[in-house]
Amino acid sequence: MITELGKELRKIRIDRDERLLDMATRLDKSAAFVSAVEVGKKTPPSGFEEAVITIYGLAADVASRLRSASDRARKAFIIEPNSTLGKDTAGLLARQMNNLSADELNEIQNILNRKKE
């Protein structure tokens, strides 16, 4: 079964009339790896979606969809804070993530989205 990320990757290929092998070559990955990411057998490695965005020069809306789809395909995230406060915050977030309500998660997302602007 193809994942949301797989659909986005396939759309990028179709829009550019590329094959899976063409995309894999551009990403310096094997076709088997890209296929496994598309169907959810492998999690996209850190930086995968940013490489796709850069190599294909994706527009902001497509890049945003690809980032969201990549995040949803991941089961875990690696965060490497560079300060004590960052480490404390990341640890607290990791411990509380599954106890937060949808409203609380939306509030955190809103704070983080303001940093992108």
All heavy atoms as an XYZ file, in Angstrom:
907
protein
N       0.849     -1.187      0.000
C       0.000      0.000      0.000
C       0.887      1.240      0.000
O       1.818      1.344      0.796
C      -0.882     -0.012      1.234
C      -1.861      1.139      1.249
S      -3.105      0.919      2.523
C      -2.544      2.100      3.714
N       0.595      2.143     -0.870
C       1.396      3.356     -0.974
C       1.028      4.329      0.151
O      -0.132      4.449      0.537
C       1.226      4.012     -2.354
C       2.229      5.128     -2.526
C      -0.181      4.497     -2.569
C       2.388      5.577     -3.953
N       2.033      4.982      0.683
C       1.821      5.934      1.767
C       1.546      7.331      1.202
O       1.681      7.579      0.001
C       3.081      6.028      2.647
O       4.146      6.547      1.841
C       3.465      4.669      3.223
N       1.178      8.234      2.100
C       0.964      9.639      1.702
C       2.253     10.198      1.096
O       2.218     10.896      0.083
C       0.557     10.443      2.942
C       0.231     11.873      2.675
C      -0.176     12.609      3.949
O      -0.477     11.965      4.975
O      -0.173     13.828      3.908
N       3.396      9.843      1.691
C       4.680     10.277      1.148
C       4.906      9.670     -0.227
O       5.364     10.347     -1.152
C       5.820      9.887      2.098
C       7.235     10.180      1.613
C       7.416     11.671      1.314
C       8.250      9.699      2.633
N       4.565      8.404     -0.376
C       4.711      7.741     -1.666
C       3.885      8.426     -2.751
O       4.339      8.590     -3.884
N       2.687      8.845     -2.398
C       1.843      9.557     -3.368
C       2.496     10.866     -3.795
O       2.469     11.225     -4.974
C       0.456      9.822     -2.766
C      -0.371      8.571     -2.598
C      -1.695      8.893     -1.943
C      -2.481      7.614     -1.674
N      -3.697      7.851     -0.901
N       3.065     11.580     -2.821
C       3.729     12.850     -3.154
C       4.937     12.612     -4.052
O       5.155     13.344     -5.019
C       4.151     13.581     -1.877
C       3.007     14.098     -1.028
C       2.187     15.187     -1.703
O       2.725     15.911     -2.570
O       0.994     15.299     -1.378
N       5.724     11.583     -3.735
C       6.907     11.296     -4.556
C       6.502     10.878     -5.970
O       7.106     11.310     -6.949
C       7.760     10.207     -3.890
C       8.412     10.598     -2.568
C       9.080      9.386     -1.928
C       9.407     11.730     -2.742
N       5.478     10.052     -6.073
C       5.020      9.624     -7.396
C       4.485     10.802     -8.198
O       4.706     10.895     -9.401
C       3.948      8.540     -7.267
C       4.544      7.221     -6.854
C       3.532      6.117     -6.801
N       4.196      4.897     -6.345
C       3.615      3.724     -6.257
N       2.347      3.587     -6.582
N       4.282      2.675     -5.850
N       3.785     11.709     -7.537
C       3.267     12.888     -8.239
C       4.419     13.729     -8.792
O       4.358     14.226     -9.921
C       2.383     13.726     -7.308
C       1.753     14.917     -7.993
C       0.714     15.568     -7.140
C       0.021     16.741     -7.788
N       0.551     17.293     -8.974
N       5.463     13.874     -7.997
C       6.635     14.629     -8.459
C       7.212     13.964     -9.702
O       7.534     14.640    -10.680
C       7.691     14.721     -7.326
C       7.168     15.610     -6.205
C       9.033     15.235     -7.866
C       7.983     15.515     -4.917
N       7.335     12.644     -9.678
C       7.877     11.929    -10.846
C       6.972     12.063    -12.061
O       7.438     12.327    -13.173
C       8.073     10.449    -10.517
C       9.248     10.174     -9.620
C       9.695      8.731     -9.723
N       8.639      7.768     -9.576
C       8.203      7.270     -8.424
N       8.759      7.667     -7.298
N       7.239      6.385     -8.387
N       5.683     11.883    -11.857
C       4.735     11.958    -12.979
C       4.760     13.348    -13.597
O       4.787     13.497    -14.817
C       3.308     11.580    -12.502
C       3.266     10.085    -12.188
C       2.267     11.961    -13.553
C       2.023      9.648    -11.445
N       4.784     14.380    -12.751
C       4.817     15.759    -13.255
C       6.061     16.024    -14.097
O       6.058     16.907    -14.950
C       4.764     16.761    -12.098
C       3.408     16.799    -11.418
O       2.441     16.228    -11.977
O       3.313     17.394    -10.323
N       7.128     15.269    -13.844
C       8.391     15.484    -14.573
C       8.687     14.358    -15.558
O       9.788     14.289    -16.100
C       9.538     15.632    -13.578
C       9.460     16.966    -12.860
C      10.187     16.938    -11.549
N      10.112     18.233    -10.890
C       9.068     18.655    -10.199
N       7.992     17.902    -10.085
N       9.077     19.844     -9.622
N       7.711     13.479    -15.727
C       7.855     12.355    -16.651
C       9.113     11.538    -16.330
O       9.912     11.241    -17.215
C       7.885     12.864    -18.099
C       7.603     11.762    -19.099
O       6.904     10.786    -18.726
O       8.092     11.865    -20.238
N       9.277     11.225    -15.052
C      10.423     10.438    -14.611
C       9.981      9.067    -14.130
O       8.842      8.881    -13.709
C      11.151     11.135    -13.448
C      11.979     12.315    -13.852
C      12.843     12.822    -12.699
O      12.730     12.314    -11.568
O      13.619     13.748    -12.944
N      10.920      8.132    -14.158
C      10.706      6.800    -13.604
C      11.271      6.774    -12.178
O      12.041      7.659    -11.794
C      11.421      5.737    -14.433
C      11.000      5.688    -15.883
C      11.924      4.814    -16.682
N      13.280      5.401    -16.609
C      14.389      4.705    -16.775
N      14.358      3.430    -17.027
N      15.565      5.300    -16.672
N      10.922      5.729    -11.455
C      11.453      5.545    -10.102
C      12.979      5.548    -10.132
O      13.619      6.179     -9.286
C      10.930      4.229     -9.517
C      11.422      3.864     -8.127
C      10.863      4.818     -7.097
C      11.020      2.436     -7.792
N      13.551      4.893    -11.123
C      15.009      4.825    -11.242
C      15.618      6.219    -11.450
O      16.672      6.525    -10.898
C      15.410      3.901    -12.393
C      16.912      3.722    -12.618
C      17.576      3.133    -11.382
C      17.155      2.813    -13.821
N      14.931      7.065    -12.204
C      15.435      8.426    -12.421
C      15.490      9.198    -11.103
O      16.475      9.873    -10.803
C      14.545      9.182    -13.426
C      14.496      8.505    -14.778
O      15.544      7.988    -15.220
O      13.405      8.488    -15.381
N      14.409      9.105    -10.323
C      14.378      9.799     -9.034
C      15.458      9.242     -8.112
O      16.173     10.007     -7.438
C      13.003      9.688     -8.377
C      12.932     10.323     -6.993
S      11.290     10.259     -6.264
C      10.686     11.879     -6.764
N      15.577      7.927     -8.066
C      16.576      7.299     -7.200
C      17.979      7.777     -7.571
O      18.787      8.087     -6.688
C      16.471      5.776     -7.306
N      18.252      7.851     -8.844
C      19.572      8.307     -9.300
C      19.810      9.752     -8.869
O      20.885     10.093     -8.370
C      19.669      8.177    -10.837
O      19.497      6.807    -11.184
C      21.006      8.676    -11.342
N      18.791     10.601     -9.048
C      18.942     12.014     -8.660
C      19.162     12.160     -7.158
O      19.845     13.083     -6.713
C      17.719     12.814     -9.106
C      17.635     12.962    -10.615
C      16.432     13.721    -11.047
N      16.645     15.153    -10.818
C      15.871     16.101    -11.281
N      14.810     15.799    -12.000
N      16.127     17.363    -11.027
N      18.551     11.261     -6.373
C      18.681     11.322     -4.915
C      19.885     10.539     -4.403
O      20.128     10.499     -3.194
C      17.406     10.784     -4.251
C      16.156     11.613     -4.464
C      14.924     10.848     -3.988
C      16.277     12.950     -3.734
N      20.616      9.893     -5.316
C      21.756      9.053     -4.956
C      21.331      7.929     -4.004
O      22.005      7.633     -3.011
C      22.877      9.899     -4.332
C      24.206      9.164     -4.314
O      24.402      8.285     -5.177
O      25.045      9.458     -3.437
N      20.171      7.348     -4.314
C      19.630      6.204     -3.559
C      19.331      5.097     -4.556
O      19.269      5.326     -5.760
C      18.327      6.597     -2.833
C      18.451      7.769     -1.895
C      19.152      7.388     -0.639
C      19.179      8.566      0.338
N      20.091      8.345      1.434
N      19.091      3.907     -4.042
C      18.695      2.819     -4.937
C      17.193      2.922     -5.210
O      16.427      3.471     -4.402
C      19.018      1.463     -4.308
O      18.149      1.225     -3.218
N      16.783      2.379     -6.339
C      15.354      2.357     -6.664
C      14.596      1.532     -5.624
O      13.473      1.881     -5.253
C      15.147      1.785     -8.058
N      15.223      0.466     -5.136
C      14.575     -0.375     -4.118
C      14.323      0.429     -2.839
O      13.275      0.283     -2.199
C      15.442     -1.599     -3.817
N      15.288      1.299     -2.482
C      15.114      2.104     -1.274
C      13.962      3.093     -1.450
O      13.101      3.210     -0.572
C      16.410      2.858     -0.942
C      16.258      3.775      0.226
C      16.339      3.290      1.510
C      15.984      5.124      0.040
C      16.160      4.125      2.598
C      15.806      5.971      1.119
C      15.899      5.470      2.399
N      13.946      3.812     -2.568
C      12.883      4.805     -2.787
C      11.521      4.112     -2.823
O      10.543      4.592     -2.238
C      13.136      5.615     -4.083
C      11.966      6.548     -4.374
C      14.443      6.409     -3.976
N      11.465      2.944     -3.463
C      10.223      2.184     -3.503
C       9.783      1.781     -2.090
O       8.605      1.881     -1.742
C      10.404      0.941     -4.376
O       9.241      0.156     -4.349
N      10.737      1.339     -1.272
C      10.414      0.927      0.106
C       9.905      2.105      0.926
O       9.007      1.952      1.762
C      11.644      0.301      0.770
N      10.446      3.289      0.698
C       9.957      4.496      1.388
C       8.532      4.795      0.927
O       7.655      5.126      1.738
C      10.892      5.703      1.126
C      10.253      7.008      1.588
C      12.234      5.490      1.837
N       8.282      4.657     -0.357
C       6.954      4.965     -0.896
C       5.861      4.076     -0.315
O       4.740      4.533     -0.107
C       6.952      4.819     -2.420
C       7.643      5.950     -3.128
C       7.486      5.871     -4.634
O       6.934      4.881     -5.154
O       7.925      6.815     -5.294
N       6.195      2.820     -0.073
C       5.169      1.901      0.428
C       5.235      1.735      1.949
O       4.504      0.926      2.511
C       5.254      0.521     -0.270
C       4.988      0.669     -1.754
C       6.582     -0.160     -0.004
N       6.102      2.494      2.613
C       6.148      2.483      4.066
C       6.958      1.354      4.670
O       6.904      1.137      5.883
N       7.726      0.633      3.848
C       8.568     -0.437      4.398
C       9.824      0.128      5.044
O      10.446     -0.515      5.869
C       8.936     -1.441      3.306
C       7.778     -2.286      2.852
C       8.193     -3.304      1.828
C       6.999     -4.145      1.403
N       7.331     -5.056      0.316
N      10.215      1.329      4.614
C      11.351      2.023      5.233
C      10.909      3.429      5.584
O      10.109      4.051      4.885
C      12.536      2.096      4.267
C      13.219      0.766      4.051
C      14.601      0.955      3.484
C      15.285     -0.371      3.279
N      15.891     -0.902      4.463
N      11.435      3.926      6.694
C      11.143      5.298      7.091
C      12.089      6.224      6.331
O      13.250      5.873      6.096
C      11.282      5.467      8.611
O      10.794      6.743      8.978
C      12.709      5.318      9.065
N      11.604      7.392      5.916
C      12.514      8.294      5.207
C      13.627      8.755      6.148
O      13.359      9.167      7.276
C      11.614      9.461      4.778
C      10.412      9.369      5.649
C      10.269      7.952      6.073
N      14.874      8.671      5.702
C      15.974      9.103      6.575
C      15.956     10.616      6.775
O      15.353     11.349      5.986
C      17.225      8.666      5.810
C      16.798      8.575      4.394
C      15.350      8.213      4.405
N      16.622     11.053      7.817
C      16.715     12.487      8.094
C      17.281     13.204      6.872
O      18.280     12.780      6.294
C      17.628     12.702      9.305
O      17.772     14.063      9.558
N      16.621     14.255      6.479
C      17.088     15.056      5.347
C      16.580     14.587      3.996
O      16.830     15.237      2.983
N      15.867     13.461      3.958
C      15.385     12.905      2.688
C      14.491     13.904      1.958
O      14.707     14.197      0.774
C      14.634     11.594      2.946
C      14.090     10.945      1.702
C      14.906     10.195      0.879
C      12.743     11.089      1.358
C      14.406      9.598     -0.275
C      12.239     10.503      0.217
C      13.072      9.757     -0.605
N      13.486     14.420      2.664
C      12.543     15.316      1.995
C      13.212     16.629      1.585
O      12.884     17.207      0.554
C      11.300     15.575      2.865
C      11.554     16.311      4.154
C      11.934     15.379      5.292
O      12.338     14.222      5.047
O      11.831     15.817      6.451
N      14.182     17.085      2.384
C      14.875     18.327      2.015
C      15.704     18.111      0.748
O      15.801     19.017     -0.086
C      15.753     18.817      3.165
C      14.974     19.234      4.408
C      13.869     20.261      4.144
O      14.079     21.174      3.329
O      12.790     20.133      4.748
N      16.272     16.917      0.590
C      17.003     16.612     -0.644
C      16.058     16.626     -1.835
O      16.383     17.187     -2.889
C      17.699     15.253     -0.520
N      14.875     16.033     -1.675
C      13.893     16.025     -2.772
C      13.489     17.458     -3.113
O      13.447     17.841     -4.287
C      12.651     15.179     -2.391
C      11.565     15.312     -3.456
C      13.029     13.726     -2.177
N      13.230     18.254     -2.091
C      12.805     19.648     -2.298
C      13.880     20.430     -3.042
O      13.593     21.150     -4.004
C      12.466     20.306     -0.938
C      11.200     19.676     -0.353
C      12.327     21.822     -1.091
C      10.968     19.987      1.111
N      15.117     20.255     -2.639
C      16.222     20.990     -3.274
C      16.470     20.501     -4.701
O      16.554     21.307     -5.634
C      17.508     20.827     -2.438
O      17.265     21.354     -1.134
C      18.679     21.547     -3.082
N      16.563     19.203     -4.883
C      16.891     18.638     -6.199
C      15.813     18.963     -7.226
O      16.109     19.275     -8.373
C      17.122     17.118     -6.073
C      18.437     16.871     -5.336
C      17.104     16.436     -7.445
C      18.664     15.446     -4.899
N      14.557     18.930     -6.795
C      13.454     19.189     -7.730
C      12.999     20.646     -7.717
O      12.118     21.010     -8.488
C      12.281     18.251     -7.439
C      12.564     16.839     -7.908
C      13.120     15.899     -7.043
C      12.321     16.461     -9.221
C      13.410     14.623     -7.474
C      12.610     15.189     -9.664
C      13.156     14.269     -8.784
O      13.449     13.001     -9.232
N      13.584     21.470     -6.857
C      13.208     22.887     -6.820
C      11.716     23.071     -6.587
O      11.074     23.851     -7.290
N      11.179     22.363     -5.597
C       9.731     22.359     -5.382
C       9.224     23.703     -4.862
O       9.895     24.375     -4.072
C       9.361     21.259     -4.385
C       9.731     19.827     -4.798
C       9.304     18.842     -3.719
C       9.111     19.469     -6.147
N       8.024     24.056     -5.296
C       7.353     25.264     -4.816
C       7.015     25.094     -3.334
O       6.945     23.967     -2.827
C       6.084     25.503     -5.633
N       6.781     26.200     -2.655
C       6.562     26.185     -1.207
C       5.399     25.286     -0.798
O       5.514     24.544      0.188
C       6.341     27.601     -0.692
N       4.298     25.308     -1.535
C       3.142     24.488     -1.151
C       3.430     22.994     -1.327
O       3.055     22.183     -0.483
C       1.890     24.906     -1.924
C       2.049     24.753     -3.429
O       3.159     24.943     -3.951
O       1.031     24.443     -4.086
N       4.122     22.637     -2.383
C       4.477     21.226     -2.604
C       5.500     20.785     -1.556
O       5.396     19.689     -1.006
C       5.022     21.008     -4.029
C       5.422     19.555     -4.251
C       3.998     21.452     -5.070
N       6.466     21.664     -1.266
C       7.478     21.354     -0.251
C       6.819     21.133      1.111
O       7.183     20.206      1.843
C       8.510     22.469     -0.179
N       5.844     21.960      1.433
C       5.146     21.822      2.711
C       4.401     20.490      2.793
O       4.445     19.802      3.821
C       4.170     22.997      2.883
O       3.481     22.872      4.092
N       3.736     20.108      1.709
C       3.025     18.812      1.688
C       4.007     17.659      1.833
O       3.750     16.686      2.548
C       2.220     18.651      0.393
C       0.936     19.429      0.347
C      -0.023     18.912     -0.728
N       0.601     18.613     -1.978
C       0.678     19.449     -3.014
N       0.170     20.655     -2.916
N       1.260     19.082     -4.138
N       5.155     17.768      1.161
C       6.158     16.706      1.232
C       6.722     16.579      2.651
O       6.902     15.467      3.159
C       7.278     16.965      0.227
C       8.284     15.832      0.074
C       7.618     14.610     -0.568
C       9.474     16.271     -0.751
N       6.990     17.716      3.292
C       7.497     17.682      4.682
C       6.471     17.037      5.619
O       6.826     16.213      6.462
C       7.830     19.092      5.160
C       9.087     19.651      4.550
C       9.425     21.018      5.156
N      10.588     21.585      4.514
C      10.549     22.645      3.692
N       9.416     23.276      3.464
N      11.655     23.084      3.117
N       5.218     17.411      5.474
C       4.171     16.829      6.328
C       4.048     15.331      6.088
O       3.945     14.545      7.040
C       2.822     17.504      6.062
O       2.844     18.840      6.485
N       4.058     14.935      4.813
C       3.946     13.505      4.497
C       5.146     12.738      5.047
O       4.995     11.619      5.553
C       3.826     13.316      2.983
N       6.341     13.332      4.969
C       7.538     12.676      5.507
C       7.437     12.534      7.019
O       7.768     11.480      7.569
C       8.789     13.478      5.148
O       9.005     13.454      3.763
N       6.986     13.594      7.681
C       6.828     13.526      9.140
C       5.850     12.430      9.533
O       6.065     11.694     10.498
C       6.345     14.866      9.695
C       7.425     15.926      9.670
O       8.609     15.582      9.470
O       7.080     17.118      9.846
N       4.765     12.316      8.786
C       3.752     11.303      9.111
C       4.258      9.890      8.838
O       3.760      8.925      9.426
C       2.476     11.580      8.316
C       1.795     12.835      8.798
C       0.617     13.197      7.967
N       0.110     14.500      8.430
C      -0.595     15.316      7.694
N      -0.910     14.999      6.467
N      -0.990     16.468      8.193
N       5.253      9.762      7.963
C       5.810      8.437      7.641
C       6.817      7.975      8.691
O       7.163      6.797      8.732
C       6.491      8.482      6.271
N       7.266      8.897      9.537
C       8.282      8.548     10.536
C       7.632      8.044     11.824
O       6.621      8.568     12.262
C       9.148      9.766     10.835
C      10.025     10.148      9.678
C      11.023     11.235     10.072
N      11.962     11.404      9.007
C      11.888     12.372      8.072
N      10.935     13.262      8.128
N      12.770     12.419      7.109
N       8.282      7.062     12.425
C       7.809      6.546     13.709
C       8.532      7.226     14.856
O       8.054      7.234     15.979
C       8.031      5.037     13.772
C       7.185      4.303     12.776
C       7.434      2.816     12.832
C       6.530      2.172     11.792
N       7.029      0.947     11.275
N       9.709      7.782     14.583
C      10.509      8.426     15.621
C      11.301      9.570     14.996
O      11.526      9.590     13.784
C      11.461      7.424     16.255
N      11.701     10.503     15.826
C      12.479     11.653     15.382
C      13.733     11.768     16.241
O      13.699     11.430     17.426
C      11.665     12.954     15.524
C      10.453     12.985     14.642
C       9.268     12.404     15.046
C      10.501     13.587     13.403
C       8.150     12.421     14.237
C       9.393     13.615     12.582
C       8.214     13.026     12.999
N      14.788     12.260     15.646
C      16.007     12.529     16.402
C      16.141     14.039     16.524
O      16.133     14.752     15.514
C      17.240     11.935     15.702
C      17.137     10.419     15.670
C      18.531     12.384     16.394
C      18.211      9.731     14.856
N      16.234     14.522     17.750
C      16.411     15.947     18.010
C      17.758     16.112     18.706
O      18.047     15.387     19.658
C      15.284     16.499     18.914
C      13.926     16.301     18.243
C      15.519     17.971     19.233
C      12.751     16.684     19.131
N      18.565     17.024     18.210
C      19.883     17.266     18.796
C      19.977     18.717     19.254
O      20.559     19.561     18.565
C      20.973     16.924     17.790
C      20.984     15.448     17.416
C      22.047     15.093     16.386
O      22.790     15.984     15.931
O      22.140     13.915     16.056
N      19.395     19.026     20.432
C      19.438     20.402     20.937
C      20.876     20.827     21.236
O      21.706     20.008     21.626
C      18.625     20.341     22.232
C      17.942     19.026     22.224
C      18.698     18.130     21.316
N      21.137     22.119     21.051
C      22.496     22.607     21.284
C      22.624     23.454     22.545
O      23.612     24.155     22.729
C      23.016     23.372     20.063
C      22.117     24.542     19.720
O      21.218     24.879     20.485
N      22.353     25.145     18.578
N      21.610     23.379     23.424
C      21.697     24.104     24.692
C      21.024     23.274     25.781
O      20.245     22.358     25.486
C      20.995     25.466     24.584
O      19.589     25.279     24.479
N      21.310     23.600     27.017
C      20.680     22.895     28.134
C      19.177     23.116     28.126
O      18.400     22.160     28.314
C      21.287     23.384     29.471
O      22.696     23.132     29.428
C      20.686     22.655     30.648
N      18.753     24.352     27.868
C      17.317     24.634     27.818
C      16.664     23.846     26.681
O      15.573     23.293     26.846
C      17.074     26.141     27.628
C      15.609     26.566     27.560
C      14.848     26.145     28.821
C      15.506     28.075     27.334
N      17.340     23.767     25.540
C      16.819     22.987     24.412
C      16.693     21.513     24.771
O      15.702     20.863     24.425
N      17.687     20.973     25.454
C      17.647     19.565     25.862
C      16.512     19.316     26.851
O      15.784     18.327     26.741
C      18.983     19.151     26.473
C      20.106     19.083     25.462
C      21.432     18.776     26.125
C      22.541     18.821     25.076
N      23.851     18.575     25.639
N      16.368     20.226     27.819
C      15.286     20.086     28.799
C      13.920     20.144     28.105
O      13.014     19.366     28.421
C      15.370     21.189     29.861
C      16.566     21.016     30.781
O      17.171     19.921     30.788
O      16.909     21.997     31.486
N      13.781     21.071     27.166
C      12.510     21.226     26.452
C      12.217     20.003     25.584
O      11.085     19.495     25.579
C      12.543     22.502     25.582
O      12.836     23.621     26.411
C      11.215     22.735     24.889
N      13.221     19.529     24.851
C      13.025     18.359     23.988
C      12.666     17.124     24.827
O      11.777     16.352     24.451
C      14.283     18.097     23.160
N      13.333     16.946     25.945
C      13.048     15.799     26.803
C      11.648     15.857     27.379
O      10.921     14.855     27.397
N      11.256     17.059     27.833
C       9.913     17.231     28.384
C       8.859     16.973     27.312
O       7.857     16.281     27.556
C       9.772     18.649     28.951
C       8.465     18.995     29.638
C       8.195     18.052     30.804
C       8.485     20.446     30.110
N       9.095     17.499     26.115
C       8.155     17.284     25.018
C       8.046     15.796     24.694
O       6.944     15.274     24.515
C       8.582     18.072     23.781
C       7.666     17.933     22.562
C       6.267     18.459     22.869
C       8.261     18.665     21.378
N       9.171     15.100     24.637
C       9.157     13.673     24.325
C       8.379     12.886     25.382
O       7.615     11.982     25.049
C      10.582     13.141     24.206
N       8.576     13.246     26.643
C       7.882     12.525     27.721
C       6.382     12.812     27.741
O       5.585     11.970     28.105
C       8.493     12.865     29.076
C       9.811     12.171     29.341
C      10.278     12.365     30.780
N      10.552     13.763     31.109
C      11.675     14.405     30.781
N      12.626     13.786     30.143
N      11.846     15.662     31.102
N       5.996     14.026     27.360
C       4.591     14.420     27.456
C       3.809     14.317     26.150
O       2.587     14.493     26.152
C       4.512     15.878     27.962
C       5.026     16.056     29.366
C       4.210     15.275     30.391
O       2.998     15.158     30.280
N       4.889     14.728     31.389
N       4.489     14.084     25.036
C       3.857     14.135     23.712
C       2.534     13.407     23.645
O       1.534     13.938     23.176
C       4.812     13.568     22.657
C       4.232     13.523     21.258
S       3.874     15.141     20.568
C       5.519     15.751     20.371
N       2.493     12.179     24.108
C       1.278     11.380     23.962
C       0.229     11.685     25.034
O      -0.867     11.130     24.994
C       1.624      9.887     23.948
C       2.380      9.514     22.694
O       2.179     10.115     21.631
N       3.269      8.542     22.808
N       0.562     12.584     25.957
C      -0.416     12.975     26.980
C      -1.054     14.328     26.666
O      -1.948     14.760     27.384
C       0.250     13.057     28.360
C       0.785     11.710     28.805
O       0.187     10.682     28.518
N       1.917     11.717     29.471
N      -0.577     14.999     25.611
C      -1.097     16.319     25.277
C      -2.392     16.194     24.475
O      -2.544     15.290     23.658
C      -0.062     17.105     24.465
C       1.249     17.410     25.205
C       2.276     17.991     24.236
C       1.016     18.361     26.364
N      -3.297     17.138     24.707
C      -4.554     17.155     23.950
C      -4.312     17.731     22.559
O      -3.260     18.331     22.293
C      -5.594     18.015     24.684
O      -5.199     19.385     24.628
N      -5.285     17.583     21.702
C      -5.178     18.151     20.350
C      -5.027     19.669     20.423
O      -4.239     20.258     19.666
C      -6.395     17.769     19.520
N      -5.748     20.303     21.333
C      -5.632     21.762     21.480
C      -4.216     22.156     21.917
O      -3.653     23.123     21.410
C      -6.646     22.295     22.510
C      -8.062     22.294     21.967
O      -8.238     22.209     20.734
O      -9.000     22.367     22.799
N      -3.660     21.402     22.857
C      -2.305     21.711     23.322
C      -1.278     21.488     22.206
O      -0.353     22.282     22.031
C      -1.965     20.862     24.544
C      -2.773     21.252     25.773
C      -2.702     20.233     26.893
O      -2.612     19.012     26.621
O      -2.761     20.665     28.060
N      -1.446     20.418     21.438
C      -0.531     20.172     20.312
C      -0.664     21.259     19.247
O       0.336     21.715     18.684
C      -0.793     18.786     19.698
C      -0.390     17.603     20.583
C      -0.902     16.297     19.991
C       1.112     17.553     20.780
N      -1.904     21.688     18.990
C      -2.099     22.791     18.037
C      -1.420     24.066     18.517
O      -0.848     24.808     17.723
C      -3.589     23.046     17.801
C      -4.192     22.035     16.853
O      -3.529     21.563     15.934
N      -5.449     21.690     17.074
N      -1.493     24.317     19.827
C      -0.850     25.505     20.394
C       0.672     25.439     20.185
O       1.302     26.428     19.792
C      -1.186     25.597     21.884
C      -0.749     26.879     22.540
C      -1.218     26.951     23.995
O      -2.258     26.336     24.332
O      -0.531     27.610     24.769
N       1.251     24.277     20.428
C       2.699     24.106     20.212
C       3.031     24.270     18.727
O       4.000     24.943     18.371
C       3.154     22.719     20.731
C       3.048     22.693     22.255
C       4.584     22.414     20.284
C       3.213     21.308     22.864
N       2.217     23.683     17.856
C       2.449     23.849     16.410
C       2.387     25.314     16.003
O       3.195     25.767     15.194
C       1.406     23.063     15.606
C       1.786     21.646     15.336
C       0.928     21.025     14.240
O      -0.167     21.496     13.944
N       1.429     19.959     13.659
N       1.423     26.030     16.553
C       1.302     27.456     16.211
C       2.551     28.224     16.629
O       3.032     29.085     15.894
C       0.053     28.055     16.856
C      -1.214     27.568     16.197
O      -1.196     27.149     15.037
N      -2.312     27.597     16.930
N       3.077     27.922     17.795
C       4.309     28.580     18.256
C       5.452     28.265     17.298
O       6.184     29.155     16.863
C       4.667     28.121     19.692
C       3.652     28.675     20.688
C       6.095     28.555     20.059
C       3.750     28.061     22.078
N       5.597     26.995     16.945
C       6.701     26.597     16.069
C       6.516     27.133     14.651
O       7.496     27.498     13.990
C       6.844     25.079     16.061
C       7.219     24.482     17.425
C       7.197     22.962     17.368
C       8.568     24.981     17.884
N       5.277     27.178     14.164
C       5.035     27.718     12.822
C       5.347     29.205     12.747
O       5.765     29.688     11.703
C       3.592     27.457     12.384
C       3.399     26.026     11.929
O       4.324     25.404     11.414
N       2.208     25.507     12.118
N       5.157     29.918     13.847
C       5.503     31.358     13.849
C       7.001     31.554     13.654
O       7.427     32.557     13.105
C       5.057     32.018     15.153
C       3.572     32.291     15.228
C       3.234     33.278     16.320
N       3.676     32.870     17.635
C       2.900     32.289     18.554
N       1.632     32.041     18.293
N       3.382     31.964     19.720
N       7.802     30.583     14.071
C       9.257     30.688     13.923
C       9.683     30.536     12.472
O      10.756     30.959     12.098
C       9.968     29.631     14.780
C       9.742     29.772     16.252
C      10.208     31.107     16.761
C      11.641     31.080     17.136
N      12.110     32.365     17.679
N       8.852     29.880     11.632
C       9.191     29.682     10.226
C       9.022     30.969      9.431
O       9.612     31.125      8.396
C       8.293     28.595      9.608
C       8.588     27.211     10.127
C       7.975     26.100      9.311
C       6.501     26.186      9.151
N       5.890     25.006      8.546
N       8.169     31.873      9.917
C       7.839     33.085      9.158
C       8.876     34.161      9.310
O       9.751     34.180     10.026
C       6.469     33.607      9.608
C       5.385     32.588      9.334
C       4.070     32.933     10.012
O       3.983     33.948     10.733
O       3.126     32.184      9.812
